Amino acid sequence: MNQQSTPRVNSNQLGNHIGGIVRLVGTIRSKTDSQAILETADKGQISILLQQGSECKPGVVEILGKVENVGTVREMAVSNFNPDFGNNGIDPDAEIYSEMVQVSEKYKEVF
């Protein structure tokens, strides 16, 4: 079986993946019908071009998308995290997640 992995990236790594498919985890800071601003774990802000009828909601999300340029990703799919994620004692540690993303980029064969 041939499985291709999809790299998890932060804003500072998008330039290495232009034209490729990536996964971004972050917090939606603003949203219109066609675009959202995602703050990634490394505190960068990315413009997400949303699909028509996107189910992207405010809060923490994972975006699967195609990198258009260093600041823009076109959504292919979205996973909305539980609304309590980041609230009520569930504390996402963005710094640890960001470090994991950096390690996964460095050791691609493991991830």
DSSP file (Angstrom, degrees, kcal/mol; ACC not computed):
  #  RESIDUE AA STRUCTURE BP1 BP2  ACC     N-H-->O    O-->H-N    N-H-->O    O-->H-N    TCO  KAPPA ALPHA  PHI   PSI    X-CA   Y-CA   Z-CA
    1    1 A M              0   0    0      0, 0.0     2,-0.8     0, 0.0     0, 0.0   0.000 360.0 360.0 360.0 131.8    0.0    0.0    0.0
    2    2 A N        +     0   0    0      2,-0.0     2,-0.5     0, 0.0     0, 0.0  -0.855 360.0 177.7-100.1 109.5    1.4    3.4   -1.0
    3    3 A Q        -     0   0    0     -2,-0.8     2,-0.5     0, 0.0     0, 0.0  -0.953  14.9-155.3-114.3 127.9    0.6    6.0    1.6
    4    4 A Q        -     0   0    0     -2,-0.5     2,-0.1     2,-0.0    -2,-0.0  -0.875  17.5-133.7-100.6 128.8    1.9    9.6    1.2
    5    5 A S        -     0   0    0     -2,-0.5   106,-0.0     1,-0.0     0, 0.0  -0.469   6.5-139.4 -80.7 154.2    2.3   11.6    4.4
    6    6 A T        -     0   0    0     -2,-0.1    16,-0.2    14,-0.0    -1,-0.0  -0.958  25.6-127.0-112.0 115.1    1.0   15.1    4.7
    7    7 A P        -     0   0    0      0, 0.0    16,-2.4     0, 0.0     2,-0.5  -0.317   9.9-134.4 -67.2 142.1    3.5   17.3    6.6
    8    8 A R  B     +a   23   0A   0     14,-0.2     2,-0.3    93,-0.1    16,-0.2  -0.830  37.7 175.9 -89.5 130.6    2.4   19.3    9.6
    9    9 A V        -     0   0    0     14,-2.6    16,-0.5    -2,-0.5     2,-0.2  -0.869  27.4-140.4-134.6 165.0    3.8   22.8    9.4
   10   10 A N    >   -     0   0    0     -2,-0.3     3,-1.6    14,-0.1     4,-0.4  -0.624  46.4 -89.8-111.2 177.2    3.8   26.2   11.0
   11   11 A S  G >  S+     0   0    0      1,-0.3     3,-1.2    -2,-0.2     4,-0.3   0.857 123.3  59.7 -59.5 -36.6    3.7   29.5    9.2
   12   12 A N  G 3  S+     0   0    0      1,-0.2    -1,-0.3     2,-0.1     3,-0.1   0.560 105.1  50.4 -73.2  -5.5    7.5   29.7    9.1
   13   13 A Q  G X  S+     0   0    0     -3,-1.6     3,-1.5     1,-0.1     4,-0.3   0.455  78.8  95.3-107.9  -3.5    7.7   26.5    7.0
   14   14 A L  G X  S+     0   0    0     -3,-1.2     3,-2.3    -4,-0.4     4,-0.1   0.851  75.2  65.2 -59.6 -35.8    5.2   27.3    4.3
   15   15 A G  G >  S+     0   0    0     -4,-0.3     3,-0.6     1,-0.3    -1,-0.3   0.753  97.4  56.6 -59.4 -24.0    7.9   28.5    1.9
   16   16 A N  G <  S+     0   0    0     -3,-1.5    -1,-0.3     1,-0.2    -2,-0.2   0.505 110.9  44.1 -82.3  -4.7    9.3   25.0    1.8
   17   17 A H  G X  S+     0   0    0     -3,-2.3     3,-2.8    -4,-0.3    50,-0.5   0.124  70.2 153.4-130.1  20.6    6.0   23.6    0.7
   18   18 A I  T <  S+     0   0    0     -3,-0.6    50,-0.2     1,-0.3     3,-0.1  -0.336  80.1  13.9 -58.4 127.6    4.6   25.9   -2.1
   19   19 A G  T 3  S+     0   0    0     48,-2.8    -1,-0.3     1,-0.3     2,-0.1   0.283 111.6 106.9  88.4  -9.0    2.4   23.9   -4.3
   20   20 A G  S <  S-     0   0    0     -3,-2.8    47,-2.7    47,-0.1     2,-0.5  -0.456  74.3-107.0 -99.2 172.0    2.2   21.1   -1.8
   21   21 A I  E     + B   0  66A   0     45,-0.2     2,-0.3    -2,-0.1    45,-0.2  -0.850  45.0 167.4-100.2 131.6   -0.4   19.8    0.6
   22   22 A V  E     - B   0  65A   0     43,-2.8    43,-2.3    -2,-0.5     2,-0.4  -0.850  32.2-125.2-136.8 170.0    0.1   20.4    4.3
   23   23 A R  E     -aB   8  64A   0    -16,-2.4   -14,-2.6    -2,-0.3     2,-0.4  -0.986  24.0-172.7-119.2 132.6   -1.7   20.4    7.7
   24   24 A L  E     - B   0  63A   0     39,-2.4    39,-3.1    -2,-0.4     2,-0.5  -0.989   6.9-162.8-124.9 131.9   -1.8   23.4    9.9
   25   25 A V  E     + B   0  62A   0    -16,-0.5    16,-0.8    -2,-0.4     2,-0.3  -0.953  37.5 108.5-111.9 134.8   -3.2   23.6   13.4
   26   26 A G  E     -CB  40  61A   0     35,-2.1    35,-2.7    -2,-0.5     2,-0.5  -0.961  62.9 -69.8-176.1-167.7   -4.1   26.9   14.9
   27   27 A T  E     -CB  39  60A   0     12,-2.4    12,-2.9    -2,-0.3     2,-0.5  -0.919  38.0-125.2-112.9 130.1   -6.7   29.3   16.0
   28   28 A I  E     +CB  38  59A   0     31,-2.8    31,-0.7    -2,-0.5    10,-0.2  -0.628  28.3 179.0 -72.4 119.2   -9.1   31.1   13.7
   29   29 A R  E     -     0   0A   0      8,-3.3     2,-0.3    -2,-0.5    -1,-0.2   0.753  66.5  -1.5 -95.2 -29.6   -8.7   34.8   14.5
   30   30 A S  E     -C   37   0A   0      7,-1.0     7,-2.5     2,-0.0    -1,-0.3  -0.980  65.8-168.8-156.6 158.5  -11.2   36.2   11.9
   31   31 A K  E     +C   36   0A   0     -2,-0.3     5,-0.2     5,-0.2     2,-0.2  -0.986  11.1 176.6-155.7 137.8  -13.4   34.7    9.2
   32   32 A T        -     0   0    0      3,-3.3    18,-0.1    -2,-0.3    -2,-0.0  -0.624  55.5 -87.1-119.5-173.6  -15.5   35.7    6.3
   33   33 A D  S    S+     0   0    0     -2,-0.2    21,-0.3     1,-0.2    20,-0.2   0.811 126.7  27.4 -65.8 -28.3  -17.4   33.5    3.9
   34   34 A S  S    S+     0   0    0      1,-0.2    16,-1.9    18,-0.1     2,-0.3   0.558 123.3  32.8-112.7  -9.9  -14.4   33.1    1.6
   35   35 A Q  E     - D   0  49A   0     14,-0.2    -3,-3.3     2,-0.0     2,-0.3  -0.998  51.1-170.0-151.5 148.3  -11.3   33.6    3.9
   36   36 A A  E     -CD  31  48A   0     12,-2.1    12,-3.4    -2,-0.3     2,-0.6  -0.970  21.7-132.6-134.5 153.2  -10.1   33.0    7.4
   37   37 A I  E     -CD  30  47A   0     -7,-2.5    -8,-3.3    -2,-0.3    -7,-1.0  -0.944  24.9-163.3-105.9 120.1   -7.0   34.2    9.3
   38   38 A L  E     -CD  28  46A   0      8,-2.9     8,-2.7    -2,-0.6     2,-0.7  -0.903   9.8-152.0-107.2 125.0   -5.3   31.3   11.1
   39   39 A E  E     -CD  27  45A   0    -12,-2.9   -12,-2.4    -2,-0.5     6,-0.2  -0.875  22.9-149.9 -94.0 118.3   -2.8   32.0   13.9
   40   40 A T  E >   -C   26   0A   0      4,-2.6     3,-2.2    -2,-0.7   -14,-0.2  -0.251  30.0 -94.5 -84.5 173.4   -0.4   29.0   14.0
   41   41 A A  T 3  S+     0   0    0    -16,-0.8    57,-0.2     1,-0.3   -15,-0.1   0.757 125.6  57.1 -60.7 -26.2    1.4   27.6   17.0
   42   42 A D  T 3  S-     0   0    0     56,-0.1    -1,-0.3     2,-0.1     3,-0.1   0.256 121.0-108.8 -89.7  14.0    4.5   29.7   16.1
   43   43 A K  S <  S+     0   0    0     -3,-2.2     2,-0.2     1,-0.3    -2,-0.1   0.550  75.2 136.7  73.2  11.1    2.3   32.8   16.3
   44   44 A G        -     0   0    0      1,-0.0    -4,-2.6    -5,-0.0     2,-0.5  -0.500  49.8-131.2 -81.4 158.6    2.4   33.4   12.6
   45   45 A Q  E     -D   39   0A   0     -6,-0.2     2,-0.4    -2,-0.2    -6,-0.2  -0.954  22.1-171.9-117.2 130.9   -0.8   34.4   10.7
   46   46 A I  E     -D   38   0A   0     -8,-2.7    -8,-2.9    -2,-0.5     2,-0.6  -0.933  22.8-128.5-121.3 139.5   -1.9   32.6    7.5
   47   47 A S  E     -De  37  72A   0     24,-2.8    26,-2.5    -2,-0.4     2,-0.6  -0.789  23.3-157.8 -85.9 124.9   -4.7   33.5    5.1
   48   48 A I  E     -De  36  73A   0    -12,-3.4   -12,-2.1    -2,-0.6     2,-0.8  -0.923   7.7-146.9-106.4 118.3   -6.9   30.5    4.5
   49   49 A L  E     -De  35  74A   0     24,-2.7    26,-2.5    -2,-0.6   -14,-0.2  -0.768  26.7-142.4 -84.4 112.3   -8.9   30.6    1.3
   50   50 A L        -     0   0    0    -16,-1.9     2,-0.1    -2,-0.8     3,-0.1  -0.447   6.8-117.8 -82.9 145.9  -12.0   28.7    2.3
   51   51 A Q    >   -     0   0    0     -2,-0.2     3,-1.9     1,-0.1     2,-0.2  -0.401  47.4 -85.5 -69.3 155.2  -14.0   26.3    0.1
   52   52 A Q  T 3  S+     0   0    0      1,-0.3    -1,-0.1    -2,-0.1   -18,-0.1  -0.484 120.0  14.7 -61.8 130.0  -17.5   27.3   -0.7
   53   53 A G  T 3  S+     0   0    0    -20,-0.2    -1,-0.3    -2,-0.2   -19,-0.1   0.687  91.0 179.9  76.7  19.2  -19.7   26.1    2.1
   54   54 A S    <   -     0   0    0     -3,-1.9    -1,-0.2   -21,-0.3    -4,-0.1  -0.157  29.0-145.8 -53.4 144.2  -16.7   25.5    4.4
   55   55 A E        +     0   0    0     23,-0.1    -1,-0.1     2,-0.1     2,-0.1   0.189  50.6 139.3 -96.6  15.2  -17.4   24.2    7.9
   56   56 A C        -     0   0    0     23,-0.0     5,-0.0     5,-0.0    -3,-0.0  -0.409  31.8-172.2 -62.5 129.5  -14.5   26.1    9.4
   57   57 A K        -     0   0    0     -2,-0.1   -29,-0.2     3,-0.1    -2,-0.1  -0.847  31.4 -85.6-123.0 158.8  -15.6   27.6   12.7
   58   58 A P  S    S+     0   0    0      0, 0.0     2,-0.3     0, 0.0   -29,-0.1  -0.295  92.3  44.8 -58.7 148.6  -14.0   30.1   15.2
   59   59 A G  E    S-B   28   0A   0    -31,-0.7   -31,-2.8    21,-0.0     2,-0.4  -0.789 105.3 -13.5 115.4-159.7  -11.6   28.4   17.6
   60   60 A V  E    S+B   27   0A   0     -2,-0.3    21,-2.6    25,-0.3     2,-0.3  -0.663  70.1 163.7 -86.0 132.5   -8.9   25.8   17.2
   61   61 A V  E     -BF  26  80A   0    -35,-2.7   -35,-2.1    -2,-0.4     2,-0.5  -0.912  36.2-132.5-139.6 163.4   -8.9   23.9   13.9
   62   62 A E  E     -BF  25  79A   0     17,-2.2    17,-2.5    -2,-0.3     2,-0.5  -0.997  25.2-159.0-117.2 128.5   -6.7   21.7   11.7
   63   63 A I  E     -BF  24  78A   0    -39,-3.1   -39,-2.4    -2,-0.5     2,-0.6  -0.918   8.6-162.4-108.3 129.0   -6.6   22.8    8.1
   64   64 A L  E     +BF  23  77A   0     13,-2.6    12,-3.2    -2,-0.5    13,-2.0  -0.960  39.6 137.1-102.4 122.7   -5.6   20.4    5.3
   65   65 A G  E     -BF  22  75A   0    -43,-2.3   -43,-2.8    -2,-0.6     2,-0.5  -0.978  55.8 -95.4-161.5 171.3   -4.7   22.5    2.3
   66   66 A K  E     -BF  21  74A   0      8,-2.2     8,-3.1    -2,-0.3     2,-0.6  -0.826  40.3-123.1 -97.2 130.0   -2.6   23.4   -0.7
   67   67 A V  E     + F   0  73A   0    -47,-2.7   -48,-2.8    -2,-0.5     6,-0.2  -0.624  29.4 177.7 -76.9 115.5    0.1   26.1   -0.1
   68   68 A E  E     -     0   0A   0      4,-2.1     2,-0.3    -2,-0.6    -1,-0.2   0.877  67.1 -30.5 -82.8 -43.6   -0.5   28.9   -2.6
   69   69 A N  E >  S- F   0  72A   0      3,-1.5     3,-1.3   -51,-0.1    -1,-0.3  -0.897  84.0 -67.3-160.6-175.3    2.4   31.1   -1.4
   70   70 A V  T 3  S+     0   0    0      1,-0.3   -56,-0.2    -2,-0.3   -55,-0.2   0.650 132.4  30.4 -63.5 -13.4    4.2   31.8    1.9
   71   71 A G  T 3  S+     0   0    0      1,-0.1   -24,-2.8   -57,-0.1     2,-0.4   0.351 111.7  67.4-123.8   6.1    1.2   33.5    3.4
   72   72 A T  E <   -eF  47  69A   0     -3,-1.3    -4,-2.1   -26,-0.2    -3,-1.5  -0.990  46.6-178.6-139.4 134.1   -1.8   31.7    1.9
   73   73 A V  E     -eF  48  67A   0    -26,-2.5   -24,-2.7    -2,-0.4     2,-0.6  -0.994  22.9-137.5-127.8 135.2   -3.2   28.1    2.0
   74   74 A R  E     -eF  49  66A   0     -8,-3.1    -8,-2.2    -2,-0.4   -24,-0.2  -0.840  30.2-121.0 -94.0 118.3   -6.3   27.0    0.0
   75   75 A E  E     + F   0  65A   0    -26,-2.5   -10,-0.2    -2,-0.6     3,-0.1  -0.299  38.7 166.0 -60.8 133.7   -8.5   24.8    2.3
   76   76 A M  E    S-     0   0A   0    -12,-3.2     2,-0.3     1,-0.5   -11,-0.2   0.607  74.4  -7.1-110.3 -34.6   -9.2   21.3    1.1
   77   77 A A  E     - F   0  64A   0    -13,-2.0   -13,-2.6     2,-0.0    -1,-0.5  -0.979  61.6-153.7-157.2 157.0  -10.6   20.0    4.5
   78   78 A V  E     - F   0  63A   0     -2,-0.3     2,-0.5   -15,-0.2   -15,-0.2  -0.997   3.9-160.2-137.7 142.0  -11.1   21.3    8.0
   79   79 A S  E     - F   0  62A   0    -17,-2.5   -17,-2.2    -2,-0.4     2,-0.5  -0.979  15.8-150.6-119.6 115.9  -11.3   19.6   11.4
   80   80 A N  E     - F   0  61A   0     -2,-0.5   -19,-0.2   -19,-0.2     2,-0.1  -0.735  15.8-134.7 -85.2 128.4  -12.9   21.8   14.1
   81   81 A F        -     0   0    0    -21,-2.6   -21,-0.1    -2,-0.5    -1,-0.0  -0.370  41.2 -73.9 -75.7 161.7  -11.6   21.0   17.6
   82   82 A N    >   -     0   0    0      1,-0.2     3,-2.4     2,-0.1   -22,-0.2  -0.298  44.3-122.4 -52.0 134.7  -14.0   20.6   20.5
   83   83 A P  T 3  S+     0   0    0      0, 0.0    -1,-0.2     0, 0.0    -2,-0.1   0.746 111.9  59.5 -57.0 -23.2  -15.2   24.2   21.5
   84   84 A D  T >  S+     0   0    0      2,-0.1     3,-2.7     4,-0.1     6,-0.5   0.579  75.4 115.3 -81.6  -8.9  -13.8   23.5   25.0
   85   85 A F  T <  S+     0   0    0     -3,-2.4   -25,-0.3     1,-0.3     6,-0.1  -0.471  87.9  15.8 -63.7 121.1  -10.3   23.0   23.7
   86   86 A G  T 3  S+     0   0    0      4,-1.8    -1,-0.3     1,-0.4     2,-0.3   0.322 123.5  74.0  93.6  -7.2   -8.3   25.8   25.1
   87   87 A N  S X  S+     0   0    0     -3,-2.7     3,-2.0     1,-0.1    -1,-0.4  -0.835  83.1  28.6-128.1 166.9  -11.0   26.6   27.7
   88   88 A N  T 3  S-     0   0    0      1,-0.3    -1,-0.1    -2,-0.3     3,-0.1   0.831 133.4 -47.4  53.1  40.7  -12.2   24.9   30.9
   89   89 A G  T 3  S+     0   0    0      1,-0.2     2,-1.0    -3,-0.1    -1,-0.3   0.336 107.4 117.9  88.6  -9.2   -9.0   23.3   31.8
   90   90 A I    <   -     0   0    0     -3,-2.0    -4,-1.8    -6,-0.5    -1,-0.2  -0.823  46.8-172.5 -91.9 105.6   -8.1   21.8   28.5
   91   91 A D        -     0   0    0     -2,-1.0     2,-0.3    -6,-0.1    -6,-0.1  -0.837  14.2-154.6-110.2 101.5   -4.9   23.7   27.7
   92   92 A P        -     0   0    0      0, 0.0     2,-1.1     0, 0.0     3,-0.1  -0.569  13.5-142.8 -70.6 130.7   -3.3   23.3   24.3
   93   93 A D     >  -     0   0    0     -2,-0.3     4,-2.2     1,-0.2     3,-0.2  -0.777  18.8-176.9 -98.1  94.4    0.4   23.9   24.6
   94   94 A A  H  > S+     0   0    0     -2,-1.1     4,-2.7     1,-0.2    -1,-0.2   0.827  79.7  58.0 -61.7 -34.0    1.2   25.7   21.3
   95   95 A E  H  > S+     0   0    0      2,-0.2     4,-2.0     1,-0.2    -1,-0.2   0.924 108.4  44.6 -65.2 -43.8    4.9   25.9   22.1
   96   96 A I  H  > S+     0   0    0     -3,-0.2     4,-2.3     2,-0.2    -2,-0.2   0.918 114.0  50.3 -66.1 -42.6    5.2   22.1   22.5
   97   97 A Y  H  X S+     0   0    0     -4,-2.2     4,-2.3     1,-0.2    -2,-0.2   0.921 109.3  51.8 -60.6 -43.3    3.2   21.6   19.3
   98   98 A S  H  X S+     0   0    0     -4,-2.7     4,-2.0     1,-0.2    -1,-0.2   0.895 109.0  50.0 -60.7 -41.2    5.4   24.0   17.5
   99   99 A E  H  X S+     0   0    0     -4,-2.0     4,-2.3     2,-0.2    -1,-0.2   0.898 108.9  52.3 -64.4 -40.1    8.5   22.2   18.6
  100  100 A M  H  X S+     0   0    0     -4,-2.3     4,-2.6     1,-0.2    -2,-0.2   0.900 107.7  52.1 -61.4 -41.0    7.0   18.9   17.4
  101  101 A V  H  X S+     0   0    0     -4,-2.3     4,-1.6     1,-0.2    -1,-0.2   0.910 109.6  49.3 -62.0 -42.3    6.3   20.4   14.0
  102  102 A Q  H  X S+     0   0    0     -4,-2.0     4,-1.8     1,-0.2    -2,-0.2   0.909 112.0  47.8 -63.9 -42.2   10.0   21.5   13.8
  103  103 A V  H  X S+     0   0    0     -4,-2.3     4,-2.5     1,-0.2    -2,-0.2   0.894 109.5  53.2 -65.6 -40.1   11.2   18.0   14.7
  104  104 A S  H  < S+     0   0    0     -4,-2.6     7,-0.3     1,-0.2    -1,-0.2   0.826 108.6  50.4 -66.4 -30.2    8.9   16.4   12.2
  105  105 A E  H >< S+     0   0    0     -4,-1.6     3,-0.6    -5,-0.2    -1,-0.2   0.877 113.2  45.9 -71.1 -38.3   10.3   18.6    9.4
  106  106 A K  H 3< S+     0   0    0     -4,-1.8     2,-0.4     1,-0.2    -2,-0.2   0.872 121.7  35.8 -72.4 -38.1   13.8   17.7   10.4
  107  107 A Y  T >X  +     0   0    0     -4,-2.5     3,-1.6     1,-0.2     4,-1.2  -0.531  69.7 159.4-116.1  63.0   13.2   14.0   10.7
  108  108 A K  T <4  +     0   0    0     -3,-0.6    -1,-0.2    -2,-0.4    -2,-0.1   0.805  68.2  63.9 -56.6 -34.0   10.7   13.4    7.9
  109  109 A E  T 34 S+     0   0    0      1,-0.2    -1,-0.3     2,-0.2    -2,-0.1   0.751 103.8  47.9 -66.4 -23.0   11.4    9.7    7.6
  110  110 A V  T <4        0   0    0     -3,-1.6    -1,-0.2     1,-0.2    -2,-0.2   0.828 360.0 360.0 -83.7 -34.9   10.1    9.1   11.2
  111  111 A F     <        0   0    0     -4,-1.2    -2,-0.2    -7,-0.3    -1,-0.2   0.415 360.0 360.0 -98.9 360.0    6.9   11.1   10.7
